[in-house]
Amino acid sequence: MLKKRDILIDTDPGVDDAIALMLAVRSNFFNIQAITTVAGNTSIENTTRNARYVLDLLDANHIPIYSGSTEPLIGKLHTAEFVHGTYGLGSLQPKNEIQLTHDAVDQMIRIIKAHPHPITVVTLGPLTNLAKAIQQDASILGNIEEVVIMGGAIEEAGNMTRAAEFNIYVDPEAAAIVLKADVRKTLVTLDACNHVELPLSHFDEIKDANLRENAKKMVEDYIKNTLELESESGAKAYDPLTIYYLINPAACTVKEYDVLVETKGEHTRGMTIADRRKVPDKNNVIRVVMHIEADLFKQDLMKYLNQEEIK
């Protein structure tokens, strides 16, 4: 029997975050110790309510949710409601009660330190919560197996500015802290994600009628909004691909780069800068996912959402 991987998910749902949570729960690959929420795609009130809404859809109410940072370490919050919708889940307007705990950082530290063996931390939004946790108690790094981060762009252009990917741009100071931390780190970048699109019709394959209809309502507006911005024909699968990296690393092309985050540039704030020289620096080497097999991911995503056996 496959041993499940113990993970903690830090997220800002967000349509693609919601699909990632569906994949993480339905794949049955993980023991999800907790979900911590952060403001990013939308406000902390929305991201926290959305996380609970998705877990309710999945009958996964046993997973605790702790709300966290309401703004980045420095400056004001930039959201992506122009893509994800006013409430963060496309045309859906979740009515479930907002339950803010305001203790995500403390809970993250507690869970990591108390765990009997190293745990994987998966970040699907801005890195504010994890950066605060490291600042507050750097000893947690000794009990983290890997930090898997959806964020950054190496060869691709940014999707928030011409240089910066959204999650890094929202809180580059936090990203700089996490990327310099003494722990194994993997970035799932726009390079790996930009070529993977999920058309609305793909979600017709979900057999659970309630999950199917909710997923389609989330994704439909997300595709429309993305179409206006980037002339794409499907939903970009940033966060689900980050979960998929943990499920099927063999489907991923990974390179190692020394990566830094620009925090001060007038035009480059939030840019992830990889040293691609022939003789690069090797002070801050990070595993970077540069490509994921799109067709295999799409096939597996539906199999896992339908909880079918993967051959």
The 8 nearest C-alpha neighbors of each residue, nearest first, counted from 0:
[[1, 2, 3, 28, 27, 4, 29, 308],
 [2, 0, 3, 28, 4, 27, 29, 246],
 [3, 1, 0, 4, 28, 29, 5, 30],
 [2, 4, 29, 28, 30, 1, 5, 27],
 [3, 5, 29, 30, 6, 28, 2, 119],
 [6, 4, 30, 118, 29, 31, 119, 3],
 [7, 5, 119, 31, 120, 118, 32, 30],
 [6, 8, 120, 33, 32, 31, 121, 34],
 [7, 9, 121, 34, 122, 120, 10, 35],
 [10, 8, 35, 122, 36, 34, 123, 121],
 [9, 11, 123, 124, 36, 122, 37, 12],
 [10, 12, 46, 37, 124, 39, 36, 13],
 [13, 11, 16, 46, 17, 49, 14, 10],
 [12, 14, 87, 16, 40, 15, 88, 11],
 [15, 13, 17, 88, 16, 217, 12, 83],
 [14, 16, 18, 17, 238, 13, 236, 19],
 [17, 15, 12, 19, 13, 14, 238, 18],
 [16, 18, 14, 20, 15, 19, 12, 13],
 [19, 17, 21, 15, 20, 16, 239, 22],
 [20, 18, 239, 16, 22, 17, 21, 238],
 [19, 21, 23, 17, 22, 18, 24, 16],
 [22, 20, 18, 19, 24, 23, 25, 17],
 [23, 21, 19, 25, 20, 24, 26, 304],
 [22, 24, 20, 21, 26, 25, 19, 242],
 [25, 23, 21, 22, 26, 27, 20, 29],
 [24, 26, 22, 27, 304, 23, 21, 303],
 [25, 27, 303, 28, 22, 23, 24, 306],
 [28, 26, 25, 29, 24, 23, 3, 30],
 [29, 27, 3, 26, 4, 246, 23, 30],
 [30, 28, 4, 3, 27, 31, 5, 6],
 [29, 31, 5, 4, 32, 3, 6, 28],
 [30, 32, 6, 33, 29, 7, 5, 62],
 [31, 33, 7, 30, 6, 5, 62, 34],
 [34, 32, 63, 7, 31, 62, 64, 35],
 [33, 35, 64, 8, 9, 7, 63, 65],
 [34, 36, 9, 65, 103, 64, 66, 8],
 [37, 35, 66, 10, 67, 11, 9, 47],
 [36, 38, 68, 67, 11, 43, 10, 39],
 [39, 37, 43, 42, 69, 41, 11, 68],
 [40, 38, 41, 78, 11, 125, 37, 124],
 [39, 41, 79, 78, 13, 11, 80, 38],
 [42, 40, 39, 78, 38, 87, 80, 45],
 [41, 43, 38, 45, 44, 46, 39, 69],
 [42, 44, 38, 46, 45, 69, 37, 47],
 [45, 43, 42, 47, 46, 48, 97, 99],
 [44, 46, 48, 42, 43, 47, 49, 86],
 [47, 45, 12, 11, 49, 43, 48, 44],
 [48, 46, 50, 49, 45, 44, 36, 43],
 [47, 49, 97, 45, 51, 50, 46, 52],
 [50, 48, 52, 46, 51, 47, 45, 12],
 [51, 49, 47, 53, 52, 48, 46, 12],
 [50, 52, 54, 48, 49, 53, 55, 47],
 [53, 51, 49, 55, 50, 54, 48, 56],
 [52, 54, 56, 50, 55, 51, 49, 17],
 [53, 55, 59, 57, 51, 56, 52, 60],
 [54, 56, 58, 52, 53, 57, 60, 51],
 [57, 55, 53, 54, 58, 52, 210, 209],
 [56, 58, 54, 59, 55, 53, 21, 24],
 [59, 57, 55, 56, 60, 54, 61, 53],
 [60, 58, 54, 57, 61, 62, 55, 24],
 [59, 61, 62, 58, 54, 55, 63, 51],
 [60, 62, 59, 63, 58, 54, 33, 64],
 [61, 63, 60, 33, 59, 64, 32, 31],
 [64, 62, 33, 61, 34, 65, 60, 32],
 [65, 63, 34, 35, 33, 62, 66, 51],
 [66, 64, 35, 103, 100, 102, 36, 34],
 [67, 65, 36, 101, 103, 100, 99, 35],
 [66, 68, 103, 37, 101, 36, 102, 128],
 [67, 69, 37, 70, 128, 38, 127, 66],
 [68, 70, 38, 43, 37, 67, 42, 71],
 [69, 71, 76, 68, 38, 75, 72, 74],
 [72, 70, 170, 73, 127, 76, 74, 75],
 [73, 71, 127, 173, 170, 70, 172, 74],
 [74, 72, 71, 75, 172, 170, 70, 171],
 [75, 73, 71, 76, 72, 70, 170, 169],
 [74, 76, 70, 77, 71, 73, 169, 72],
 [75, 77, 70, 71, 78, 169, 74, 39],
 [76, 78, 169, 75, 39, 79, 40, 41],
 [77, 79, 40, 41, 39, 80, 76, 42],
 [80, 78, 40, 81, 82, 83, 41, 77],
 [79, 81, 84, 83, 82, 85, 78, 41],
 [80, 82, 79, 84, 83, 224, 85, 78],
 [83, 81, 80, 224, 79, 84, 221, 225],
 [84, 82, 87, 80, 89, 221, 88, 13],
 [85, 83, 80, 89, 87, 86, 82, 81],
 [84, 86, 80, 87, 83, 81, 89, 41],
 [87, 85, 84, 88, 45, 92, 41, 89],
 [86, 88, 83, 13, 84, 85, 41, 89],
 [89, 87, 217, 14, 91, 13, 86, 83],
 [88, 90, 217, 84, 220, 83, 91, 221],
 [89, 91, 216, 217, 220, 88, 92, 84],
 [92, 90, 88, 89, 93, 217, 216, 86],
 [91, 93, 86, 94, 90, 88, 89, 85],
 [94, 92, 95, 91, 52, 49, 48, 86],
 [95, 93, 92, 96, 48, 97, 52, 91],
 [94, 96, 93, 97, 48, 52, 51, 49],
 [97, 95, 98, 94, 48, 93, 51, 52],
 [98, 96, 48, 99, 44, 95, 47, 45],
 [99, 97, 96, 100, 48, 47, 66, 44],
 [98, 100, 66, 101, 97, 47, 65, 44],
 [99, 101, 66, 102, 65, 98, 103, 67],
 [102, 100, 66, 67, 99, 103, 65, 68],
 [103, 101, 105, 100, 104, 67, 106, 66],
 [102, 104, 67, 65, 106, 66, 35, 105],
 [105, 103, 107, 132, 106, 102, 128, 108],
 [106, 104, 108, 102, 107, 103, 109, 132],
 [107, 105, 109, 103, 108, 104, 110, 102],
 [106, 108, 104, 110, 105, 109, 103, 111],
 [109, 107, 105, 111, 106, 110, 112, 132],
 [110, 108, 106, 112, 107, 111, 113, 105],
 [111, 109, 113, 107, 108, 112, 106, 114],
 [110, 112, 108, 114, 113, 109, 107, 139],
 [111, 113, 109, 110, 114, 139, 108, 142],
 [114, 112, 110, 111, 109, 115, 108, 116],
 [113, 115, 111, 116, 112, 110, 117, 118],
 [116, 114, 113, 117, 112, 142, 118, 111],
 [115, 117, 114, 118, 142, 143, 144, 113],
 [118, 116, 142, 143, 144, 119, 114, 115],
 [117, 119, 143, 144, 5, 6, 116, 142],
 [120, 118, 6, 145, 144, 143, 146, 5],
 [119, 121, 146, 7, 6, 8, 147, 145],
 [120, 122, 147, 8, 146, 148, 7, 9],
 [123, 121, 9, 148, 124, 8, 10, 149],
 [122, 124, 10, 149, 238, 9, 148, 121],
 [125, 123, 10, 11, 166, 122, 39, 126],
 [126, 124, 166, 127, 170, 39, 167, 169],
 [127, 125, 173, 174, 129, 128, 130, 124],
 [126, 128, 173, 130, 129, 125, 71, 131],
 [129, 127, 131, 130, 104, 126, 68, 132],
 [128, 130, 132, 131, 126, 127, 133, 104],
 [131, 129, 173, 133, 127, 132, 128, 177],
 [132, 130, 134, 128, 129, 133, 135, 127],
 [131, 133, 129, 135, 104, 130, 134, 136],
 [134, 132, 137, 130, 136, 135, 131, 129],
 [135, 133, 131, 132, 136, 137, 130, 176],
 [134, 136, 132, 133, 131, 137, 130, 108],
 [137, 135, 133, 138, 134, 132, 139, 108],
 [136, 138, 133, 139, 140, 134, 135, 132],
 [137, 139, 140, 136, 141, 133, 142, 112],
 [140, 138, 137, 141, 142, 112, 111, 136],
 [141, 139, 143, 138, 142, 137, 182, 181],
 [140, 142, 139, 143, 138, 117, 182, 144],
 [141, 143, 117, 140, 139, 111, 144, 118],
 [144, 142, 117, 118, 140, 145, 141, 119],
 [145, 143, 117, 119, 118, 142, 183, 146],
 [146, 144, 183, 119, 143, 184, 147, 120],
 [145, 147, 120, 184, 121, 119, 185, 148],
 [148, 146, 121, 185, 184, 186, 145, 122],
 [149, 147, 186, 122, 150, 187, 121, 185],
 [150, 148, 187, 123, 186, 241, 122, 188],
 [151, 149, 188, 166, 148, 167, 187, 186],
 [150, 152, 188, 164, 271, 167, 189, 153],
 [153, 151, 189, 188, 155, 190, 154, 271],
 [152, 154, 155, 273, 271, 190, 272, 151],
 [153, 155, 152, 190, 156, 189, 289, 273],
 [156, 154, 152, 190, 153, 189, 157, 193],
 [157, 155, 162, 161, 152, 158, 154, 163],
 [156, 158, 163, 162, 164, 161, 160, 159],
 [157, 159, 164, 160, 165, 163, 156, 161],
 [160, 158, 165, 164, 157, 163, 161, 168],
 [159, 161, 163, 162, 157, 158, 164, 165],
 [160, 162, 157, 156, 163, 158, 159, 267],
 [163, 161, 157, 160, 270, 267, 156, 164],
 [164, 162, 157, 270, 269, 160, 168, 159],
 [163, 165, 157, 158, 151, 159, 167, 166],
 [166, 164, 159, 168, 167, 169, 158, 163],
 [167, 165, 125, 124, 169, 168, 150, 164],
 [166, 168, 171, 269, 165, 169, 170, 164],
 [167, 169, 269, 165, 171, 170, 166, 163],
 [168, 170, 166, 167, 77, 165, 125, 171],
 [171, 169, 71, 173, 168, 172, 167, 125],
 [170, 172, 174, 269, 167, 173, 168, 262],
 [173, 171, 175, 174, 170, 262, 176, 72],
 [172, 174, 130, 176, 127, 171, 175, 170],
 [175, 173, 171, 177, 176, 172, 126, 178],
 [176, 174, 172, 178, 260, 173, 177, 171],
 [177, 175, 173, 179, 174, 178, 130, 180],
 [176, 178, 180, 174, 179, 175, 130, 173],
 [177, 179, 175, 180, 176, 174, 259, 184],
 [178, 180, 176, 177, 175, 283, 181, 259],
 [181, 179, 177, 178, 182, 176, 140, 133],
 [180, 182, 179, 140, 183, 178, 177, 141],
 [181, 183, 180, 140, 184, 145, 143, 146],
 [184, 182, 145, 146, 144, 185, 181, 285],
 [185, 183, 146, 285, 145, 147, 182, 286],
 [184, 186, 286, 147, 287, 285, 148, 146],
 [187, 185, 287, 148, 188, 149, 288, 147],
 [188, 186, 149, 288, 241, 148, 150, 287],
 [187, 189, 151, 190, 152, 150, 191, 186],
 [188, 190, 192, 152, 191, 193, 151, 155],
 [189, 191, 289, 188, 155, 192, 193, 152],
 [192, 190, 290, 289, 189, 188, 291, 288],
 [193, 191, 189, 237, 195, 194, 190, 236],
 [192, 194, 189, 195, 190, 191, 235, 196],
 [193, 195, 192, 196, 191, 293, 190, 235],
 [196, 194, 293, 192, 193, 235, 236, 197],
 [197, 195, 233, 235, 234, 236, 198, 194],
 [196, 198, 233, 234, 201, 199, 235, 195],
 [199, 197, 233, 200, 201, 234, 196, 232],
 [198, 200, 201, 202, 219, 197, 215, 233],
 [199, 201, 202, 203, 198, 204, 197, 215],
 [202, 200, 199, 203, 198, 204, 197, 301],
 [201, 203, 204, 200, 205, 199, 215, 211],
 [204, 202, 200, 201, 205, 211, 199, 206],
 [203, 205, 202, 201, 206, 301, 200, 211],
 [206, 204, 211, 203, 202, 207, 305, 301],
 [207, 205, 208, 204, 305, 211, 203, 210],
 [206, 208, 210, 209, 205, 211, 305, 212],
 [209, 207, 211, 210, 206, 212, 205, 213],
 [210, 208, 212, 211, 207, 213, 56, 214],
 [209, 211, 213, 207, 208, 212, 214, 56],
 [212, 210, 208, 214, 205, 209, 213, 207],
 [213, 211, 215, 209, 214, 210, 208, 216],
 [212, 214, 216, 210, 215, 211, 209, 217],
 [213, 215, 217, 211, 216, 212, 210, 218],
 [214, 216, 218, 212, 217, 213, 219, 211],
 [217, 215, 213, 214, 219, 218, 90, 212],
 [216, 218, 89, 88, 214, 215, 219, 14],
 [217, 219, 221, 215, 216, 220, 222, 214],
 [220, 218, 222, 221, 216, 215, 217, 199],
 [221, 219, 223, 89, 222, 218, 224, 90],
 [220, 222, 218, 224, 219, 223, 83, 89],
 [223, 221, 225, 234, 220, 219, 224, 233],
 [224, 222, 220, 226, 225, 221, 219, 227],
 [223, 225, 82, 221, 227, 226, 222, 220],
 [224, 226, 222, 228, 227, 223, 229, 221],
 [227, 225, 230, 231, 223, 224, 229, 228],
 [226, 228, 224, 225, 230, 229, 223, 231],
 [229, 227, 225, 226, 230, 224, 231, 82],
 [228, 230, 226, 231, 225, 227, 224, 232],
 [231, 229, 226, 227, 228, 232, 225, 223],
 [230, 232, 226, 229, 233, 225, 222, 234],
 [233, 231, 226, 198, 230, 222, 234, 196],
 [232, 234, 198, 196, 197, 222, 231, 235],
 [235, 233, 197, 196, 222, 236, 198, 221],
 [234, 236, 196, 237, 195, 233, 197, 193],
 [237, 235, 239, 238, 15, 240, 234, 196],
 [236, 238, 192, 240, 239, 235, 15, 241],
 [237, 239, 241, 240, 19, 16, 15, 236],
 [240, 238, 19, 242, 241, 236, 237, 18],
 [241, 239, 243, 238, 242, 237, 236, 244],
 [240, 242, 238, 244, 239, 243, 187, 149],
 [241, 243, 239, 240, 244, 245, 19, 23],
 [244, 242, 240, 246, 245, 241, 247, 239],
 [243, 245, 248, 241, 247, 242, 246, 240],
 [246, 244, 243, 242, 247, 248, 241, 147],
 [247, 245, 243, 244, 248, 242, 28, 26],
 [246, 248, 249, 244, 245, 250, 243, 251],
 [249, 247, 244, 251, 250, 245, 246, 243],
 [248, 250, 247, 251, 252, 244, 246, 291],
 [251, 249, 248, 292, 291, 247, 252, 244],
 [252, 250, 291, 248, 249, 290, 253, 288],
 [251, 253, 290, 289, 288, 291, 254, 250],
 [252, 254, 288, 287, 289, 251, 286, 255],
 [255, 253, 287, 286, 288, 256, 252, 289],
 [254, 256, 286, 285, 287, 284, 253, 257],
 [257, 255, 284, 285, 273, 258, 274, 254],
 [256, 258, 284, 283, 274, 281, 273, 285],
 [259, 257, 273, 272, 256, 283, 271, 274],
 [258, 260, 272, 271, 273, 261, 175, 257],
 [261, 259, 271, 175, 270, 272, 269, 262],
 [260, 262, 268, 270, 269, 263, 264, 267],
 [263, 261, 268, 171, 269, 260, 172, 264],
 [262, 264, 268, 261, 265, 267, 269, 266],
 [265, 263, 267, 268, 266, 262, 261, 269],
 [264, 266, 267, 268, 263, 262, 261, 269],
 [265, 267, 264, 268, 162, 161, 160, 263],
 [266, 268, 264, 270, 162, 265, 269, 261],
 [269, 267, 264, 262, 261, 263, 270, 266],
 [270, 268, 168, 163, 171, 167, 261, 262],
 [269, 271, 163, 261, 162, 267, 268, 260],
 [272, 270, 260, 151, 259, 152, 258, 269],
 [271, 273, 259, 258, 270, 260, 274, 153],
 [274, 272, 258, 257, 256, 275, 153, 271],
 [273, 275, 257, 279, 276, 256, 258, 272],
 [276, 274, 273, 279, 277, 256, 278, 257],
 [277, 275, 279, 278, 274, 280, 273, 256],
 [276, 278, 279, 275, 274, 280, 256, 281],
 [277, 279, 276, 280, 275, 274, 281, 257],
 [280, 278, 276, 274, 277, 281, 275, 257],
 [279, 281, 282, 257, 274, 278, 283, 276],
 [282, 280, 257, 284, 283, 279, 256, 274],
 [281, 283, 280, 284, 257, 258, 179, 279],
 [284, 282, 257, 281, 258, 285, 179, 259],
 [283, 285, 257, 256, 281, 282, 255, 258],
 [286, 284, 256, 255, 184, 185, 257, 287],
 [285, 287, 185, 255, 254, 184, 186, 253],
 [288, 286, 186, 254, 253, 185, 255, 289],
 [289, 287, 253, 187, 252, 290, 186, 191],
 [288, 290, 191, 190, 252, 253, 287, 188],
 [289, 291, 191, 252, 251, 288, 190, 292],
 [292, 290, 251, 191, 250, 293, 252, 289],
 [293, 291, 250, 295, 294, 296, 251, 290],
 [292, 294, 296, 195, 295, 291, 297, 194],
 [295, 293, 297, 296, 292, 298, 195, 299],
 [294, 296, 298, 297, 293, 292, 299, 250],
 [295, 297, 299, 293, 294, 298, 300, 292],
 [298, 296, 300, 294, 295, 299, 293, 301],
 [297, 299, 295, 296, 300, 301, 294, 302],
 [298, 300, 302, 296, 301, 297, 303, 295],
 [301, 299, 297, 303, 302, 298, 296, 304],
 [300, 302, 304, 303, 299, 298, 305, 205],
 [303, 301, 299, 307, 305, 300, 304, 306],
 [302, 304, 306, 26, 305, 300, 301, 25],
 [303, 305, 301, 306, 25, 302, 300, 22],
 [304, 306, 302, 303, 307, 301, 205, 206],
 [307, 305, 303, 304, 302, 25, 26, 308],
 [306, 308, 302, 305, 303, 309, 304, 301],
 [307, 309, 310, 306, 302, 303, 305, 299],
 [308, 310, 307, 302, 299, 303, 306, 298],
 [309, 308, 307, 299, 302, 298, 303, 295]]
